[in-house]
Amino acid sequence: MFALTFLVTLGALVLYLCRDGIAARQIQPSRWQASSHFTATALARSPRSLTWSDRFSDGTPDFLRLADPADQAAFRRWFTLIAEYQTIRPPAEVPAEIADCASLLRYSYREALKRHDESWFRATGIEVPAPPGEISAWSYPHTPLEAALFRVWPGPFQPGDISDGAFAQFADAKTLVERNAYFVSRDVRTALPGDLLFYRQFGQSSPWHSMILVRSGAVPEVVYDTGPDHPSHRQRPASGDPGDGRPGELRRVLLSELLNHPEPQWRPLPGNPNFLGIYRWNILRGTQ
């Protein structure tokens, strides 16, 4: 009797596992497996509840969008904090990968989306008296995209993009603005902390330039890296040109300085054809 009961129980277990495995294969549209790739919150939801669509057809999967206002706020605080922190570090302590405006965006974006535990603080050397809250939806690189964080191919997201090269760890300034962010306005008064200012300076070898709004309100500020084409040798005051020589520097500048910049092509004004406008990361799209 015991043996018969055992065999019946074992058979039911095998049937359940097989059925569950078939269902899992049917609902997962890529090679990604859930075992250890999402945060505890996302695992609780299970990959069955991930949204594999792209409701804005901007190339960003909906499962990356931060729908929770608390997550949006946490991302903005981490993103601006990390970018701004680079401007107060001694040049020798700035991460080697930050060499121009696009790399400052990539670094700050990626690090903002990580889990900020003790090992993260040790690795980055960042010190903050009161760290912002954590993003609960997911953390980098624990998503179906793994380390490939930036959209590099045109077109809306398709499930096959997970593994076909549509996403990468690197994206230049042009790709960031065209594939990973969306236009908000040409009026800087509408910008929120964490929004991006983009320029296109025609006639330069690297015409695409970006800045990060780190503070809004009464005294808004932006940070940026002038890139390797600036002659300042990291000594020129903040009111200088954002990028025409070597080796460049990280800067934190009052928005009012930019609005009154001696060279009109750097003024973030609607009438400036070189100013593309205010952009916002796609992961915040539809949430504001």
Wavefront OBJ file of the C-alpha trace (Angstrom):
o trace
v 0.000 0.000 0.000
v 2.837 2.391 0.879
v 4.625 1.616 -2.397
v 1.460 2.265 -4.398
v 0.866 5.598 -2.635
v 4.475 6.632 -3.257
v 4.255 5.811 -6.972
v 1.004 7.751 -7.357
v 2.493 10.795 -5.589
v 5.674 10.614 -7.666
v 3.675 10.383 -10.874
v 1.623 13.438 -9.949
v 4.777 15.405 -9.181
v 6.370 14.493 -12.515
v 3.175 15.441 -14.351
v 3.065 18.809 -12.552
v 6.691 19.587 -13.333
v 6.313 18.620 -16.981
v 3.155 20.687 -17.338
v 4.799 23.673 -15.627
v 7.853 23.361 -17.833
v 5.737 23.303 -20.985
v 3.840 26.385 -19.811
v 7.065 28.188 -19.027
v 8.434 27.472 -22.489
v 5.225 28.734 -24.026
v 5.229 32.046 -22.201
v 8.917 32.963 -22.370
v 9.627 34.570 -25.752
v 13.429 34.429 -25.487
v 16.389 32.448 -24.236
v 16.191 34.260 -20.881
v 15.539 32.082 -17.822
v 14.159 33.543 -14.611
v 16.314 31.690 -12.085
v 18.487 34.534 -10.806
v 17.995 37.413 -13.213
v 15.464 39.665 -11.506
v 15.144 41.250 -8.113
v 13.077 39.553 -5.428
v 10.164 41.840 -6.260
v 10.200 40.904 -9.934
v 10.679 37.221 -9.185
v 7.609 37.374 -6.991
v 5.709 38.592 -10.040
v 7.377 35.890 -12.186
v 8.321 36.298 -15.867
v 4.725 35.407 -16.728
v 3.725 38.919 -15.656
v 6.502 40.765 -17.492
v 5.210 43.015 -20.246
v 7.061 42.093 -23.429
v 5.384 44.884 -25.395
v 6.542 48.381 -26.369
v 3.514 50.650 -26.098
v 5.377 53.724 -27.372
v 7.210 51.897 -30.189
v 10.401 53.619 -29.074
v 12.485 50.449 -28.800
v 12.310 50.203 -25.017
v 10.447 47.174 -23.620
v 7.687 48.034 -21.198
v 9.180 45.765 -18.533
v 12.001 48.321 -18.164
v 9.730 51.318 -17.634
v 9.525 52.545 -14.056
v 5.793 52.828 -13.421
v 6.001 53.377 -9.664
v 6.427 57.084 -8.788
v 8.750 56.056 -5.949
v 10.962 54.215 -8.440
v 10.961 57.210 -10.770
v 12.030 59.499 -7.939
v 14.716 57.069 -6.766
v 16.148 56.800 -10.268
v 16.252 60.579 -10.726
v 17.974 61.088 -7.376
v 20.597 58.399 -7.974
v 21.220 59.499 -11.559
v 21.774 63.148 -10.663
v 23.705 62.340 -7.489
v 26.141 60.072 -9.330
v 26.670 62.540 -12.177
v 27.123 65.503 -9.853
v 29.518 63.584 -7.617
v 31.954 63.200 -10.499
v 32.335 66.985 -10.718
v 33.641 67.263 -7.143
v 36.112 64.383 -7.307
v 39.809 64.892 -7.958
v 40.394 64.144 -11.660
v 42.472 61.080 -10.775
v 39.478 59.538 -8.971
v 36.978 59.982 -11.795
v 36.252 56.582 -13.391
v 38.460 56.095 -16.435
v 35.474 55.333 -18.638
v 34.155 58.892 -18.247
v 35.877 60.697 -21.093
v 33.119 62.720 -22.760
v 29.506 63.790 -22.347
v 28.016 60.493 -23.541
v 30.167 58.394 -21.232
v 29.060 60.511 -18.263
v 25.448 59.721 -19.192
v 26.146 56.018 -19.660
v 28.032 55.685 -16.381
v 25.501 57.629 -14.310
v 22.529 55.838 -15.889
v 23.979 52.364 -15.411
v 25.138 52.979 -11.842
v 21.808 54.568 -10.896
v 20.032 51.364 -11.907
v 22.245 49.062 -9.838
v 21.594 47.838 -6.309
v 23.395 50.263 -3.997
v 24.789 48.040 -1.277
v 28.083 48.228 0.601
v 30.000 46.574 -2.224
v 28.675 49.186 -4.666
v 29.859 52.055 -2.476
v 33.277 50.437 -2.113
v 33.573 49.859 -5.857
v 32.506 53.371 -6.887
v 34.075 55.337 -4.048
v 30.929 57.449 -3.861
v 30.099 58.874 -0.443
v 26.674 60.299 0.385
v 25.333 61.186 3.836
v 21.781 60.004 3.089
v 21.469 57.606 0.133
v 18.218 57.791 -1.836
v 15.802 54.899 -1.733
v 16.227 51.908 -4.011
v 14.392 51.136 -7.238
v 12.129 48.192 -6.470
v 11.088 47.137 -9.989
v 14.459 45.806 -11.107
v 18.187 46.403 -10.861
v 20.966 46.296 -13.430
v 22.096 43.860 -14.802
v 19.305 41.609 -13.516
v 16.887 41.919 -16.428
v 16.240 39.859 -19.541
v 18.687 42.202 -21.315
v 21.421 41.408 -18.782
v 24.401 43.755 -19.347
v 23.089 45.130 -22.662
v 21.380 48.220 -21.276
v 21.173 50.631 -24.230
v 19.031 50.386 -27.335
v 21.234 50.681 -30.441
v 18.941 49.529 -33.270
v 16.003 51.516 -34.684
v 12.448 50.283 -34.511
v 10.069 49.132 -31.792
v 11.012 46.413 -29.336
v 10.452 42.804 -30.354
v 11.003 39.785 -28.070
v 13.835 38.624 -30.323
v 15.733 41.841 -29.545
v 16.777 40.288 -26.246
v 19.560 38.376 -27.977
v 19.941 39.723 -31.524
v 22.170 42.747 -30.883
v 19.462 45.399 -30.637
v 20.821 46.318 -27.185
v 24.425 46.906 -26.137
v 26.529 48.122 -23.236
v 27.774 51.082 -25.296
v 25.903 53.885 -27.046
v 27.238 57.220 -28.263
v 25.475 60.532 -27.685
v 23.546 60.333 -30.966
v 22.290 56.842 -30.135
v 21.366 57.849 -26.600
v 19.159 60.695 -27.775
v 17.636 58.837 -30.736
v 17.118 55.358 -29.245
v 17.052 55.716 -25.448
v 15.387 59.050 -24.708
v 12.416 61.021 -25.982
v 11.810 64.683 -26.694
v 10.040 66.704 -23.989
v 10.336 70.382 -24.881
v 12.653 73.136 -26.066
v 11.724 75.171 -22.991
v 14.243 74.460 -20.201
v 11.687 75.598 -17.626
v 9.870 72.295 -18.169
v 12.944 70.198 -17.332
v 13.068 67.999 -14.239
v 16.165 66.767 -12.390
v 17.595 63.890 -14.382
v 16.433 65.256 -17.736
v 18.933 65.719 -20.547
v 19.908 68.712 -22.664
v 21.101 67.763 -26.149
v 22.951 69.833 -28.725
v 24.160 69.281 -32.255
v 27.078 71.521 -33.168
v 27.441 71.345 -36.922
v 30.974 71.405 -38.274
v 32.561 69.609 -35.316
v 34.112 66.157 -35.616
v 31.890 65.042 -32.708
v 28.783 67.185 -33.142
v 26.495 65.567 -30.552
v 26.693 66.960 -27.023
v 24.681 66.331 -23.865
v 24.213 67.736 -20.373
v 22.314 66.570 -17.289
v 19.995 68.810 -15.303
v 20.866 67.967 -11.695
v 18.885 70.696 -9.941
v 15.715 72.568 -10.846
v 13.761 75.231 -8.999
v 15.106 78.672 -8.164
v 18.748 77.880 -8.993
v 18.858 75.112 -11.615
v 22.210 73.526 -12.441
v 23.580 71.205 -15.095
v 26.621 68.955 -15.212
v 28.507 67.770 -18.271
v 31.852 66.588 -19.553
v 33.428 68.817 -22.191
v 34.964 65.785 -23.879
v 38.470 65.225 -25.238
v 38.343 68.252 -27.557
v 38.759 70.984 -24.988
v 42.051 72.888 -24.378
v 41.333 73.646 -20.729
v 43.461 70.903 -19.134
v 40.779 70.824 -16.408
v 41.529 74.356 -15.246
v 39.169 76.620 -17.169
v 36.202 78.163 -15.292
v 32.738 76.724 -15.727
v 31.596 79.478 -18.072
v 33.893 78.216 -20.835
v 32.949 76.518 -24.089
v 31.544 72.999 -23.599
v 33.820 71.354 -26.135
v 36.476 72.516 -28.605
v 39.953 71.069 -27.689
v 41.823 68.678 -25.323
v 41.606 67.056 -22.836
v 38.309 68.335 -21.425
v 36.789 68.545 -17.974
v 33.763 67.746 -15.858
v 31.711 70.783 -14.927
v 28.772 71.834 -12.798
v 27.248 75.029 -14.164
v 24.306 77.251 -13.307
v 21.663 77.076 -15.996
v 21.670 80.873 -16.011
v 25.301 80.771 -17.173
v 24.344 78.648 -20.147
v 21.418 80.899 -20.988
v 23.878 83.810 -21.171
v 26.763 81.899 -22.719
v 29.068 84.156 -24.783
v 28.709 81.763 -27.731
v 25.035 81.646 -28.761
v 25.195 78.061 -30.065
v 25.462 76.819 -26.453
v 22.441 78.676 -25.121
v 19.533 76.292 -24.387
v 16.931 78.510 -26.023
v 14.108 77.614 -28.437
v 15.560 79.960 -31.052
v 18.961 78.236 -31.062
v 19.045 75.703 -33.941
v 21.958 73.893 -32.279
v 19.911 73.183 -29.162
v 17.856 70.047 -29.791
v 15.849 70.409 -26.598
v 15.068 68.671 -23.324
v 14.963 64.877 -23.457
v 13.915 62.279 -20.903
v 14.969 58.644 -20.539
v 12.575 56.166 -22.144
v 12.259 54.214 -18.894
v 10.353 57.238 -17.526
v 8.088 57.589 -20.536
v 4.376 57.640 -19.853
v 4.977 57.924 -16.133
v 5.085 61.699 -15.735
l 1 2 3 4 5 6 7 8 9 10 11 12 13 14 15 16 17 18 19 20 21 22 23 24 25 26 27 28 29 30 31 32 33 34 35 36 37 38 39 40 41 42 43 44 45 46 47 48 49 50 51 52 53 54 55 56 57 58 59 60 61 62 63 64 65 66 67 68 69 70 71 72 73 74 75 76 77 78 79 80 81 82 83 84 85 86 87 88 89 90 91 92 93 94 95 96 97 98 99 100 101 102 103 104 105 106 107 108 109 110 111 112 113 114 115 116 117 118 119 120 121 122 123 124 125 126 127 128 129 130 131 132 133 134 135 136 137 138 139 140 141 142 143 144 145 146 147 148 149 150 151 152 153 154 155 156 157 158 159 160 161 162 163 164 165 166 167 168 169 170 171 172 173 174 175 176 177 178 179 180 181 182 183 184 185 186 187 188 189 190 191 192 193 194 195 196 197 198 199 200 201 202 203 204 205 206 207 208 209 210 211 212 213 214 215 216 217 218 219 220 221 222 223 224 225 226 227 228 229 230 231 232 233 234 235 236 237 238 239 240 241 242 243 244 245 246 247 248 249 250 251 252 253 254 255 256 257 258 259 260 261 262 263 264 265 266 267 268 269 270 271 272 273 274 275 276 277 278 279 280 281 282 283 284 285 286 287 288
